[in-house]
Amino acid sequence: MEPAKRALLEKGTHLCNQRHYQEALDCYDQALLLYPHDPDIWNNKAHILSLLGKHSEALSLYDTMIHLSPDQAYLWEQKASTLSELGCNEEALDAYEQALLLFPSHALPFDLALVWHNKANVLCKLQRYEEALLAFDRALALLPSLAPTWDAKAQLLASLGKEEEARYSQAQAALARLSSGNTPPTQNEARSSQ
């Protein structure tokens, strides 16, 4: 990677991590003037737009990037997340399913578990609860220490009147936190580190 490009990406990431989102966006805009075809810069810009609540603008960028690189699972996952933020849950579900189809077999368990977890959340919004439980189970099969997934599953089970299963999931969440010493990053934290 060219030093100037690396410097701009690092500056943008630093600004994002400091929650200086507008300054990070300005940095990525500057980088795009120099490197207009760089997918990482476009992706980072779309992520910042999402953090600023400009989901429609971010979605437009994801659509453009997917048009250019339709086989990139992470773009579909981020599009799905943005669609979910916009309340377009059916479309979000389709995008999550496309992301899962495209993830390589050697993908990190955390990445896949996060997609399954987020797909389950969308299924809950669509009131497709049994499918959501299956998606939470897929996430937990990949990464049993994912405490937020155990928590979400426990909440869903409790709302369905499955109290015993909900208590079990709550206990698993507590064990996951104890064994890891902390919880995995949230989706936004995970996305900002990409």
DOMIGU-421431 format. One record per atom (N, C-alpha, C): x, y, z. Coordinates in steps of 0.001 Angstrom, whole numbers, plus 500000, padded with zeros to 6 digits. Layout:
XYZ
...
END
This chain:
500847498825500000
500000500000500000
500890501236500000
500500502195499214
501256503436499126
501245504160500467
502372504803500838
502430505491502135
501358506571502313
501076507342501257
500069508405501385
498683507809501640
498386506740500932
497083506075501106
496988505480502504
498043504814502925
498051504220504270
497847505305505323
498528506431505154
498424507519506130
496989508046506214
496338508217505062
494959508704505063
494002507687505690
494194506411505373
493342505377505971
493540505316507487
494784505374507915
495055505331509355
494491506552510063
494618507724509425
494066508947510021
492540508841510127
491903508370509064
490456508209509093
490006507224510160
490719506112510271
490390505113511292
490575505685512694
491667506419512896
491918507045514200
490797508027514547
490425508864513583
489348509831513820
488033509111514134
487763508026513423
486554507242513679
486579506663515094
487709506086515467
487834505506516796
487682506548517902
488038507805517589
487881508906518539
486480509524518470
485644508960517601
484259509406517373
484190510810516759
485212511159516012
485225512402515239
484786512046513819
483503511724513694
483007511133512462
483050512085511267
482694513340511483
482717514270510362
484142514469509853
485099514560510779
486493514708510369
486987513453509647
486536512290510096
486896511039509423
486315511017508017
485070511456507890
484433511514506580
485197512456505652
485607513604506173
486402514552505378
487714513912504940
488324513147505826
489580512462505510
489376511457504376
488300510683504444
488034509701503390
487674510379502075
486979511509502152
486696512260500926
487996512738500279
488919513205501106
490232513618500599
490957512427499968
490885511284500625
491549510082500099
490930509667498762
489622509826498635
488955509433497388
489328510340496215
489716511570496521
490212512443495445
491503511887494854
492310511265495700
493585510700495245
493446509264494747
492526508515495347
492362507086495031
490881506783494813
490302507272493718
488847507163493532
488320505750493310
489192504788493038
488727503424492768
489067502455493897
489439502983495046
489855502125496151
488640501668496963
488335500362496958
487135499885497665
487212500055499178
488410499981499756
488529500145501211
488118501547501643
488517502534500859
488158503913501208
486652504117501071
486067503603499987
484622503714499810
483886503007500948
484372501837501324
483748501088502410
483824501861503722
484994502427504010
485140503200505239
484221504423505234
484103505059504076
483208506217503977
481764505792504241
481336504686503658
479972504204503874
479739503904505353
480735503319505991
480615503010507415
480442504289508236
481217505305507935
481105506575508657
479728507201508419
479259507143507179
477923507672506903
476868506969507760
477008505662507926
476080504918508792
476170505403510227
477392505599510697
477574506080512073
476975507468512270
476969508270511215
476379509611511275
474860509580511079
474308508370510906
472872508236510708
472426508518509287
473369508606508369
473059508866506959
472980507524506224
472016506717506646
471919505347506161
471579505258504676
470755506165504188
470412506123502759
471638506386501893
472473507338502318
473706507612501575
474653506418501642
474753505815502820
475612504640502979
475114503499502101
473802503305502079
473220502239501268
473543502437499794
473476503667499347
473813503971497951
475260503572497648
476162503863498577
477567503475498373
477722501956498373
477037501266499284
477127499805499298
476587499216498002
475487499768497497
474941499281496228
475952499458495093
476612500597495077
477626500847494045
478780499867494184
479248499659495413
480370498736495625
479974497307495266
478749496913495586
478288495560495252
478172495399493745
477750496448493079
477683496388491611
479075496133491024
480094496739491639
481467496574491161
482098495263491622
481720494796492808
482295493567493382
481189492739494027
480346492094493232
479180491393493799
479515490159494624
480752489711494585
481118488491495313
481764488762496664
481690489982497158
482296490338498439
481270490224499567
481407489185500369
480435488910501437
480303490076502408
481430490712502759
481374491777503757
480534492962503268
480513493205501953
479684494293501429
478201493969501591
477841492719501332
476454492298501519
476057492379502987
476969491995503871
476680492053505311
476461493497505739
477307494391505259
477164495792505659
475930496431505023
475604496031503808
474361496489503190
473176496009504020
473204494761504446
472117494209505261
471946494998506547
473049495303507202
473003496070508445
472388497450508209
472774498073507113
472237499397506779
470754499316506465
470353498305505704
468934498114505406
468133497902506689
468691497145507619
468021496913508893
467838498229509646
468866499072509638
468772500386510287
467664501221509665
467448501048508373
466405501792507662
465018501158507823
464962499994508497
463691499309508693
463250498479507494
464150498258506565
463863497443505376
464273496003505676
463503495354506542
463937494074507095
463901492915506105
462932492877505223
462913491796504217
464143491888503322
464462493117502893
465642493310502054
466920493012502837
466924493383504112
468079493086504963
468288491581505076
467187490851505259
467271489396505357
467860488800504081
467396489283502935
467948488808501653
469446489080501558
469866490260501998
471282490616501925
472113489770502890
471584489503504095
472309488613505017
472452487222504419
471404486732503781
471476485401503165
472511485379502048
472582486458501273
473598486534500224
474998486568500830
475163487308501906
476466487358502584
476881485965503054
475955485233503642
476273483889504137
476650482948502998
476019483114501853
476368482295500691
477782482597500183
478189483846500322
479467484279499751
480655484152500695
480396484017502002
481529483917502926
482372482709502563
483673482892502510
484544481746502177
484542480721503306
484866479503502955
484862478430503950
485885478670505052
486901479480504769
487935479753505768
487665481047506549
486448481568506469
486112482800507192
486269482586508696
486567483660509374
486713483591510827
485364483289511476
485345482420512483
484078482094513149
483352483331513676
484095484314514190
483441485510514701
482665486221513599
483269486350512419
482601487043511314
481296486349510936
481356485033510798
480147484283510448
479114484320511573
479570484188512809
478645484223513940
477937485572514022
478666486639513742
478062487970513769
476969488097512710
477196487556511535
476176487611510482
474949486799510896
475173485600511436
474030484784511892
473269485489513010
473996486115513940
473358486856515045
472497487992514480
473067488756513558
472326489885512996
471143489428512144
471317488314511448
470195487745510690
469074487356511661
469427486760512786
468425486394513791
467679487622514294
468392488721514513
467736489954514959
466718490436513935
467071490365512657
466140490774511603
464937489836511579
465179488545511729
464066487595511767
463129487902512938
463688488329514069
462846488727515204
461985489929514835
462580490908514156
461806492085513733
460679491695512792
460903490634512027
459885490141511095
458917489157511762
459099488938513063
458277488033513860
458356486594513356
459504486229512847
459752484856512403
460645484209513475
460029483961514615
460761483625515828
461457482274515776
460812481263515234
461460479946515186
462698479994514289
462613480713513167
463778480868512301
464872481659513018
464457482642513808
465429483437514572
466172482549515573
465450481681516258
466102480769517201
467123479885516489
466773479413515301
467717478594514536
468948479398514139
468743480666513775
469877481514513400
470766481799514610
470155482057515770
470965482233516981
471768480959517259
471144479802517078
471848478535517298
473017478374516333
472843478787515089
473947478719514124
475109479602514576
474783480795515065
475832481692515567
476565481052516741
475807480462517647
476410479872518844
477176478591518538
476785477885517489
477545476701517078
478930477114516579
479002478274515963
480279478786515466
481128479376516578
480462480044517515
481194480744518575
480380480696519872
480531479597520633
479725479427521850
479974480493522916
481059481237522810
481375482251523813
480778483617523492
479873483681522540
479284484957522116
478136485327523062
478490485952524170
477520486280525216
476338487112524711
476541488121523866
475372488882523387
474369488005522629
474832486965521970
473916486074521262
473122485240522259
473796484755523293
473068484032524343
472014484943524973
472381486212525223
471425487166525803
470217487361524899
470473487587523612
469380487823522669
468484486591522566
469110485423522539
468326484188522484
467482484042523743
468058484369524907
467315484286526170
466107485219526153
466289486432525652
465169487377525583
464060486854524679
464460486302523539
463457485768522621
462719484587523251
463461483674523862
462829482522524498
461862482955525596
462268483951526391
461397484444527455
460122485047526870
460275485788525771
459093486406525151
458145485359524564
458690484172524248
457875483075523719
457327482181524833
457619482554526091
457119481771527219
457925480515527499
459110480421526938
459974479253527147
460973479595528254
460449479694529468
461227480200530606
462447479344530947
462280478036530954
463405477167531322
464549477317530321
464224477322529040
465247477500528008
465859478895528091
465058479884528440
465561481253528582
466567481328529729
466252480686530861
467189480686531995
468498479991531623
468399478904530876
469609478210530421
470462479151529560
469836479860528638
470580480777527767
471193481917528571
470463482409529581
471023483452530449
472245482941531191
472170481703531670
473312481110532374
474497480948531419
474231480548530194
475303480404529207
475946481753528901
475135482804528845
475678484151528621
476610484544529763
476183484258530993
477024484580532149
478326483784532120
478232482498531780
479442481676531678
480376482186530577
479798482601529468
480616483122528363
481361484373528797
480694485228529542
481361486447530024
482470486109531020
482200485179531906
483208484792532891
484423484150532235
484186483301531252
485305482585530638
486142483476529739
485513484512529159
486285485379528270
486819486605528984
486258486922530131
486710488100530853
486088489382530328
485440489296529171
484743490452528606
483784489945527541
483166490862526849
482252490474525783
482870490840524443
482513490120523392
483000490475522063
482506491861521677
483156492480520685
482744493825520287
481337493826519705
480694494975519830
479395495130519193
479604495191517689
478515495157516965
478616495204515501
479314496482515046
478955497636515604
479594498883515184
481070498896515517
481443498355516693
482854498282517031
483595497353516058
482966496234515730
483595495304514791
483742495935513422
482728496649512980
482768497269511656
483818498373511598
483970499151512701
484918500251512638
486361499776512658
486570498524513022
487935498010513032
488337497413511699
487425497378510732
487740496791509430
488480497772508571
END
